[in-house]
Amino acid sequence: MTLIIDNLQHIQKSIQMACQRAGREVSDVTIIAVTKQVSTERAIEALNAGLSHLGENRPEGLLEKHETIENRATWHYIGSMQTRKVRKVIDQIDYLHSLDRISLAEEINKRVNHTVNCFVQVNVSGEESKHGLTPEEVPTFIEQLSNYPHIRVVGLMTMAPNTEDKELIRSVFKKLKKLQLEIASKGYEYAPCTELSMGMSNDYEIAIEEGATFVRIGTALVGSERRDSNEGER
C-alpha cells in the first residue's frame, strides 16, 4: 500500500501544478486507477489509499474484481468492447469509455438495466492501431444516439500517440477539447458532453492543461504485476 500512497501523492502534486498552469480547480479532475495489470488485492489497496474510481479493459478482469469489491468503487470500462460481451459487464459498470459504433449502442440499450454514462471514443491522431471515430464522424454519430434512451453521452475520450513529442500530444488533446465544446454547445439532453477522458501515465499533465476531467493512470499509480496490452492506459 505504501507504493500506491507514495505514487498517489506524487501524482496529486503533479495534477495540482498542471491545474495551476491551466487556471483550473483540482476538484475538476478525477483520477481513474487503472487496475488491469494488478490483482484484486492491489485494487483494494488503491481504494484503501483513498481512490474510488477503478478502470478495467477486459470483461474477465472487471468481473473478477467486481465480485469482491462490488460497489465500493465506481467502475470504468476503458477498453474496446466487443458487442457479444456487452451483456456480461454492462450492468456492472458506471462509465464506458469506448462507445464508437451504433451496433454497440444498440446492444447496450437492449441489455442494460440503468442509464450508462458513455464517452464516445475519438481517434484524433488517426493511427491505425487505435479504435474510435474520426473527429468528422462524431457530430452525426452523437445525433444518432438520441435513439437509445439508456445511453448518456457524458463526454469524449481519446488516446494520444505514444511519443516523446509533447507538442504532438498537446495538439491531439486540443482537438478533442474543441470537439467537446462543439458538441456541448448543441444542448442535447441525452448528450451533455461536458467531460473529457484523456491522459495516461506518461501524458496526464498535458491532458489536464488541455482540459481533461478524467485521467486514466495505471502503472504510474498502482504499478504492474503482469505483462499486458496498453489499451486505454499506459
C-alpha positions in Angstrom: 0.0 0.0 0.0 3.0 2.3 0.6 3.8 2.1 -3.1 0.3 3.4 -4.1 0.3 6.1 -1.4 3.7 7.4 -2.5 2.7 7.3 -6.1 -0.7 9.0 -5.4 1.0 11.8 -3.5 3.4 12.4 -6.4 0.5 12.3 -9.0 -1.7 14.6 -6.9 1.1 17.1 -6.7 1.6 16.9 -10.5 -2.1 17.4 -11.1 -2.2 20.4 -8.7 0.7 22.0 -10.7 -0.9 21.3 -14.0 -4.2 22.8 -12.8 -2.4 25.9 -11.6 -0.7 26.3 -15.0 -4.1 26.0 -16.7 -6.1 28.1 -14.2 -8.3 25.1 -13.2 -9.5 23.7 -10.0 -8.0 20.4 -8.8 -11.5 19.2 -8.0 -12.3 19.3 -11.7 -10.0 16.3 -12.3 -10.9 12.7 -11.4 -8.2 10.0 -11.2 -9.2 6.6 -12.6 -6.9 4.0 -11.1 -6.4 1.5 -14.0 -6.0 -1.9 -12.3 -5.9 -4.1 -15.4 -2.3 -5.2 -14.7 -2.7 -5.8 -11.0 -4.5 -8.2 -8.7 -7.8 -7.7 -6.9 -5.8 -7.2 -3.7 -3.8 -4.4 -5.3 -7.1 -2.8 -6.4 -8.4 -2.9 -2.9 -5.1 -1.2 -1.7 -5.9 1.6 -4.2 -9.3 2.0 -2.6 -7.9 2.0 0.9 -5.4 4.7 -0.2 -8.4 7.0 -0.9 -9.1 6.3 -4.6 -12.6 5.4 -5.6 -12.6 5.1 -9.4 -11.3 1.9 -10.9 -10.7 1.1 -14.6 -10.5 -2.2 -16.4 -10.2 -3.0 -20.2 -11.3 -6.7 -20.3 -14.6 -8.3 -19.1 -12.8 -11.0 -17.3 -10.7 -8.6 -15.3 -13.6 -6.4 -14.4 -15.9 -9.2 -13.3 -13.1 -10.8 -11.2 -12.5 -7.7 -9.2 -16.2 -6.6 -9.1 -17.1 -9.9 -7.5 -15.0 -8.9 -4.4 -15.1 -5.1 -4.5 -18.7 -4.7 -5.8 -20.0 -1.1 -5.2 -17.1 0.1 -3.1 -15.7 1.5 -6.4 -17.0 3.5 -9.3 -16.3 1.2 -12.3 -15.0 2.4 -15.7 -14.6 0.1 -18.7 -11.8 1.7 -20.7 -11.1 -0.9 -23.4 -12.7 -1.6 -26.7 -15.9 -3.6 -26.0 -17.0 -6.5 -28.2 -20.7 -6.4 -28.9 -21.1 -10.0 -27.9 -19.6 -9.3 -24.4 -21.8 -6.4 -23.6 -24.3 -8.5 -21.6 -21.5 -9.8 -19.3 -20.4 -6.5 -17.9 -22.8 -3.6 -18.8 -24.7 -3.8 -15.5 -21.5 -3.8 -13.5 -20.1 -0.6 -14.8 -20.8 3.1 -14.3 -18.9 4.5 -17.2 -18.0 3.2 -20.7 -15.0 5.0 -22.3 -15.2 3.3 -25.7 -18.5 3.9 -27.5 -17.6 4.0 -31.2 -20.3 2.4 -33.2 -24.1 2.1 -33.5 -24.2 -1.7 -33.2 -22.6 -1.3 -29.7 -25.1 1.3 -28.7 -27.9 -0.9 -29.8 -26.6 -3.9 -27.8 -26.0 -1.7 -24.7 -29.5 -0.2 -24.9 -31.0 -3.7 -25.2 -29.1 -5.3 -22.4 -28.7 -2.6 -19.7 -30.9 -2.0 -16.7 -29.7 1.5 -16.0 -28.5 4.6 -17.8 -24.9 4.2 -18.8 -22.6 7.2 -18.8 -20.6 6.9 -22.0 -17.6 8.5 -23.6 -17.5 8.5 -27.4 -14.1 7.3 -28.4 -12.4 9.5 -31.0 -9.3 8.6 -32.9 -7.9 12.1 -33.1 -4.4 11.1 -34.1 -5.6 8.9 -37.0 -3.4 6.0 -36.0 -4.5 2.6 -37.5 -3.7 0.9 -34.2 -6.3 2.9 -32.3 -10.0 2.4 -32.1 -12.5 5.2 -32.4 -14.4 7.5 -34.7 -12.7 10.2 -36.8 -13.4 13.7 -35.4 -15.6 14.4 -38.5 -17.8 11.4 -37.8 -18.6 12.4 -34.2 -21.4 15.0 -34.6 -23.5 12.7 -36.8 -22.8 9.7 -34.5 -23.9 11.6 -31.4 -27.1 12.7 -33.2 -27.9 9.1 -33.9 -27.5 8.2 -30.2 -30.7 10.1 -29.4 -32.5 6.8 -30.3 -31.0 4.9 -27.4 -32.6 6.1 -24.1 -30.2 4.1 -21.8 -27.1 5.9 -23.2 -26.0 9.2 -21.9 -23.0 10.8 -23.6 -21.1 12.5 -20.8 -18.1 13.3 -22.9 -15.4 12.3 -25.4 -12.3 10.1 -25.0 -9.1 9.7 -26.9 -5.5 8.4 -26.6 -2.6 10.4 -27.7 0.3 8.8 -29.6 2.9 7.1 -27.5 5.7 9.5 -28.3 8.1 11.9 -26.7 6.8 14.7 -28.9 4.9 16.8 -26.4 3.5 19.2 -28.9 2.0 16.4 -31.0 0.4 15.0 -27.8 -0.9 18.5 -26.9 -2.3 19.0 -30.4 -4.4 15.8 -30.1 -5.8 16.9 -26.7 -6.5 20.4 -28.0 -8.5 19.0 -30.9 -10.6 16.8 -28.6 -11.4 19.7 -26.4 -12.5 21.8 -29.3 -14.8 19.0 -30.5 -16.2 18.5 -27.0 -17.1 22.2 -26.8 -18.8 21.9 -30.2 -21.0 19.0 -29.1 -21.7 20.6 -25.7 -22.9 23.8 -27.4 -25.7 21.8 -29.1 -27.5 21.4 -25.7 -28.6 17.7 -26.2 -30.2 16.5 -23.0 -29.0 12.9 -23.7 -25.5 14.1 -24.6 -24.3 17.0 -22.3 -20.7 16.1 -23.3 -19.1 18.1 -20.5 -16.3 15.7 -19.8 -13.0 14.7 -21.4 -11.4 11.3 -20.7 -7.8 11.8 -21.9 -4.3 11.5 -20.4 -2.5 8.4 -19.1 0.6 7.7 -17.1 3.0 9.4 -19.4 0.9 12.4 -20.6 -1.8 13.2 -18.0 -0.2 16.6 -17.1 -0.5 17.8 -20.7 -4.1 16.4 -20.8 -5.1 18.3 -17.7 -3.6 21.5 -19.1 -5.8 21.0 -22.2 -9.0 20.3 -20.3 -9.1 16.6 -19.2 -11.6 15.9 -16.5 -10.9 12.2 -16.2 -7.3 10.8 -16.4 -6.6 7.1 -16.7 -3.5 6.2 -14.7 -2.3 2.6 -14.3 1.4 1.7 -13.9 2.5 5.1 -12.5 -0.1 4.7 -9.8 -0.7 1.1 -8.9 2.3 -0.5 -10.6 2.2 -3.7 -12.7 2.1 -7.3 -11.6 1.9 -8.8 -15.1 2.5 -8.0 -18.7 -0.5 -6.8 -20.7 -1.6 -4.7 -23.5 -1.8 -0.9 -23.1 -5.3 -0.4 -24.5 -6.9 2.5 -22.7 -4.0 3.3 -20.4 -0.2 3.3 -20.3 
